[in-house]
Amino acid sequence: MSIPIEDEYMDDETLIHLMKDGKTKIQIIDVRGSDLSDRMIRGAINIPNRDGYFVSKIPEILETYHTYDYIVVHCMRSVVRGPSCARKLKEKFVLSKYFATSNLKIVILSGGMKGFVLKHKEKEFYDYIH
């Protein structure tokens, strides 16, 4: 049985504001695989959406981040993989033991990494992969 899950988006300006405020607990999950480039948004973790790997990590994601305010999921453009992963994560979250007591919101980064990079060139927003 599938639970109807509505996609919720966060724009890049809101994400940057939350990153800078220091009060909001936020985890960014980058689901890019082979298209992962030389950088990720600062503080992001990479959990690729390939061969069931992302789905296998959902219990660990929820265990680790259920006390956070936001999980922000993205891929390159946040058109297919990012929204798909966010939906899968939300479906498991609403059925989890954490749902009743958590304020966690699972959202998709509008425009994905491509949109973020086009608007924000400052190095302070990135972790570089060597």
C-alpha positions in Angstrom: 0.0 0.0 0.0 1.4 3.3 -1.0 0.8 6.4 1.0 0.0 9.6 -0.9 3.0 11.9 -0.4 3.1 15.5 -1.5 6.3 16.9 -2.7 7.6 19.9 -0.7 10.3 22.2 -2.1 12.8 24.6 -0.5 14.4 27.3 -2.6 18.1 28.0 -2.6 17.7 31.3 -0.7 15.8 29.7 2.1 18.5 26.9 2.3 21.3 29.5 2.5 19.4 31.4 5.2 19.0 28.2 7.3 22.6 27.2 6.7 23.8 30.6 8.0 21.4 31.0 11.0 23.1 28.3 13.0 19.8 27.5 14.9 18.2 25.2 12.4 19.3 21.5 12.3 19.5 20.7 8.6 21.0 17.8 6.7 21.4 18.0 2.9 21.4 14.7 1.0 22.9 14.7 -2.5 21.6 11.7 -4.4 23.8 12.1 -7.5 25.8 9.1 -8.6 28.2 9.1 -11.5 27.3 12.8 -12.2 28.7 13.9 -8.8 31.2 16.6 -9.7 34.0 18.3 -7.8 31.8 19.9 -5.2 28.8 19.4 -2.9 26.8 21.9 -1.0 28.5 22.5 2.3 27.6 19.8 4.9 25.9 17.6 2.4 26.3 13.8 2.4 26.2 11.8 -0.7 23.9 8.8 -0.8 23.5 7.9 -4.5 20.2 6.7 -5.8 21.4 3.6 -7.6 20.7 -0.1 -7.4 18.6 0.2 -4.3 21.4 1.8 -2.3 19.5 4.9 -1.2 16.5 2.8 -0.1 18.8 0.5 1.9 20.1 3.6 3.8 16.7 5.0 4.7 16.5 3.3 8.2 19.9 4.7 9.0 19.0 8.2 7.7 15.8 8.3 9.8 17.7 6.9 12.9 20.4 9.6 12.6 18.3 12.7 11.5 14.8 12.3 12.9 15.6 15.0 15.5 16.6 17.5 12.8 14.3 20.3 11.5 15.0 19.5 7.8 16.3 16.9 5.4 16.9 18.6 2.0 17.3 16.1 -0.8 18.6 17.0 -4.3 20.2 15.6 -7.4 21.6 17.6 -10.4 18.3 19.3 -11.3 15.9 17.9 -8.7 13.5 16.7 -11.4 13.6 12.9 -11.1 16.0 11.4 -8.6 15.8 14.0 -5.9 12.0 14.0 -5.8 11.9 10.2 -6.0 14.3 9.8 -3.1 12.5 12.4 -1.0 9.2 10.6 -1.6 10.6 7.2 -0.6 12.2 8.8 2.5 8.9 10.5 3.5 6.9 7.2 2.9 9.2 5.4 5.4 9.2 8.3 7.8 5.4 8.6 8.2 5.3 4.9 9.0 8.3 5.0 11.4 8.4 5.2 15.2 9.8 8.7 14.9 6.9 10.3 13.0 4.6 11.0 16.0 7.3 12.9 18.0 9.4 14.5 15.3 9.2 17.9 13.7 11.3 16.8 10.7 10.4 18.1 7.3 11.7 16.3 4.2 12.0 18.7 1.3 13.5 18.9 -2.2 15.9 21.6 -3.2 14.3 23.5 -6.1 16.5 23.5 -9.1 18.9 21.0 -7.6 22.7 21.4 -7.6 22.7 23.0 -11.1 20.3 25.8 -10.0 22.2 26.3 -6.8 25.6 26.6 -8.5 24.2 29.0 -11.2 23.1 31.4 -8.5 25.7 31.0 -5.8 29.4 31.1 -6.8 30.8 31.8 -3.3 33.2 29.1 -2.1 31.8 29.3 1.4 28.7 27.3 0.3 30.6 24.3 -0.9 32.7 21.4 0.2 35.2 20.4 -2.5 35.9 16.8 -3.5 39.4 15.9 -4.4 
